[in-house]
Structures are given as structure tokens and as C-alpha cells.
Amino acid sequence: MKQPQASIDLLTPKRGLIDLADHSKGDGPLLVGYELDEVFDDIILAVYVDTDDTGDNLVRDGIVIPGNAADRAWRIARVVKVGPNCIQVEPGKHIIFPNEFGVRASNIKITGGETIKQGVFLNEQRIFGTCDVA
């Protein structure tokens, strides 16, 4: 007999008003001619730190893993911006989360800062923890 599957998306109450659960596939909008000032609610914008120079492949202990073979991989990213309702992370912190969570974002210029080449928008509740470089 198959066990029923639980989904984080069905748990209540949801903390944030903006739910990125239905947008996990595909890239976010390309902001040509604009700069991102802020993010809202419990949204995090983070830049992937676990990819090769092309941004297409994951790197684990010096081993390059093709991106198309890593759909269920854990990802590590550095937080760039946080919404006002984020309570556990701050810019500069590294976070860990499953690859299928969040909305991929590319080429986003941050007001007064860097340009995110390969990043992700995700709800704070979807990260599994923070981590430090060993």
C-alpha cells in the first residue's frame, strides 16, 4: 500500500503572502534597463555559489556535475537581499535548500550593488538552513 505524500505547500498557516511554490520551473524576468531596489514579504534573493563559471553545472568537492543531472540536488547560495518579513537570514549569509525550490533569476542588477548572473528568489520558509564555508 502506497503511503500518502505530504506537501509543504499544503501546510497552514503560511507565513508569507507571496508564495513562490507554483513558479519553481523556468527563469524569472530579465530586468533590462532596471535595477532591483528591494524585495517584499519573506522573499530572499540569493546568488548561487555552487556552480562552475558557465553557471550551467554544479560543483561538489571539485567534481563538476551536469546541471541537467542534478534536478534534486541541494543548492548553496549567498543571500543578497531579504524582504522585511525575513527573520532568520540576512544579506551575506549562505543558505542551503533543495534545487527545485524557488524561481531562477538571471542578469538582475541590484541598486547600488552587484549584478546577479545566476540567482534565485525563494521564500524564507523554503530554505533548510544556513551554512558557513569550511
C-alpha distance (Angstrom), angle and dihedral (degrees) to the residues before:
residue distance angle dihedral
M1 . . .
K2 3.79 . .
Q3 3.80 116.3 .
P4 3.81 116.7 -125.0
Q5 3.79 112.9 -105.9
A6 3.79 121.0 -127.6
S7 3.79 121.2 -145.9
I8 3.79 127.7 -152.9
D9 3.80 86.7 -142.1
L10 3.81 91.6 65.4
L11 3.79 96.1 51.7
T12 3.77 117.2 106.3
P13 2.88 143.7 -112.8
K14 3.77 99.2 38.2
R15 3.76 110.4 -152.5
G16 3.77 99.4 -149.5
L17 3.75 131.0 54.7
I18 3.81 93.9 -144.2
D19 3.79 110.3 67.2
L20 3.79 116.0 -166.8
A21 3.82 94.1 -176.1
D22 3.80 95.4 107.1
H23 3.79 94.9 48.5
S24 3.81 102.6 59.0
K25 3.80 95.8 117.4
G26 3.77 122.1 73.4
D27 3.77 134.9 11.8
G28 3.75 127.5 -60.0
P29 3.79 120.3 -118.0
L30 3.77 120.8 -63.2
L31 3.82 107.2 -122.4
V32 3.80 101.3 -146.4
G33 3.79 111.4 -179.3
Y34 3.82 93.6 5.6
E35 3.78 137.9 92.0
L36 3.80 124.5 -146.2
D37 3.82 110.2 -118.3
E38 3.79 102.2 179.6
V39 3.78 145.4 -20.4
F40 3.79 124.6 -128.2
D41 3.79 140.1 -131.8
D42 3.83 113.0 -6.7
I43 3.81 95.0 -26.7
I44 3.81 120.9 136.9
L45 3.80 125.3 -161.3
A46 3.79 110.9 -157.6
V47 3.80 135.6 170.8
Y48 3.81 118.5 -132.7
V49 3.81 113.4 -113.6
D50 3.80 97.3 179.3
T51 3.83 100.1 72.8
D52 3.78 135.3 94.0
D53 3.81 123.1 -111.5
T54 3.82 92.2 -82.1
G55 3.81 92.7 52.9
D56 3.80 89.3 -134.1
N57 3.81 99.6 97.8
L58 3.79 135.3 51.5
V59 3.79 121.4 -125.9
R60 3.80 120.6 -148.0
D61 3.82 118.9 176.3
G62 3.79 90.0 -24.1
I63 3.80 93.5 -50.0
V64 3.80 115.7 121.8
I65 3.82 113.5 -138.5
P66 3.82 117.8 -166.5
G67 3.81 109.0 -112.4
N68 3.80 92.4 -130.5
A69 3.82 89.6 59.0
A70 3.81 94.7 52.0
D71 3.81 104.8 64.8
R72 3.79 92.6 132.7
A73 3.79 97.9 37.6
W74 3.78 124.8 126.7
R75 3.80 112.3 -109.8
I76 3.78 131.5 -149.5
A77 3.78 121.9 -154.3
R78 3.79 138.7 168.1
V79 3.79 115.0 -121.1
V80 3.81 113.2 -119.5
K81 3.83 103.4 169.4
V82 3.81 134.3 10.1
G83 3.77 131.7 -165.6
P84 3.82 120.7 -119.2
N85 3.82 92.9 -102.1
C86 3.81 94.8 57.5
I87 3.78 107.8 111.6
Q88 3.82 105.3 169.4
V89 3.80 106.2 45.5
E90 3.77 137.7 47.1
P91 3.81 135.1 -172.3
G92 3.81 113.3 -70.6
K93 3.82 94.8 30.6
H94 3.82 119.4 119.1
I95 3.80 116.9 -127.8
I96 3.80 134.1 -165.4
F97 3.81 124.5 -147.3
P98 3.82 141.0 147.3
N99 3.82 115.2 -79.2
E100 3.79 93.7 -122.5
F101 3.82 92.6 61.2
G102 3.78 121.7 92.3
V103 3.78 138.5 15.3
R104 3.77 116.7 -74.5
A105 3.79 115.0 -125.4
S106 3.77 130.9 -170.6
N107 3.79 137.6 -174.0
I108 3.79 97.0 10.3
K109 3.80 115.2 158.5
I110 3.79 113.1 -147.3
T111 3.82 116.1 -143.6
G112 3.79 107.8 -101.9
G113 3.78 92.6 -2.1
E114 3.75 149.7 55.9
T115 3.79 133.0 -29.0
I116 3.79 113.9 -115.6
K117 3.81 108.5 -135.6
Q118 3.82 98.0 177.7
G119 3.79 116.4 11.9
V120 3.77 145.9 134.4
F121 3.79 139.1 -131.2
L122 3.80 113.1 -146.3
N123 3.78 141.6 156.5
E124 3.79 115.8 -99.7
Q125 3.80 90.1 -123.7
R126 3.84 89.3 62.9
I127 3.79 96.1 62.2
F128 3.78 115.9 93.0
G129 3.78 97.5 -154.1
T130 3.77 149.5 -48.7
C131 3.77 125.6 -87.7
D132 3.80 140.7 -169.8
V133 3.78 129.5 -138.3
A134 3.82 108.6 -97.4
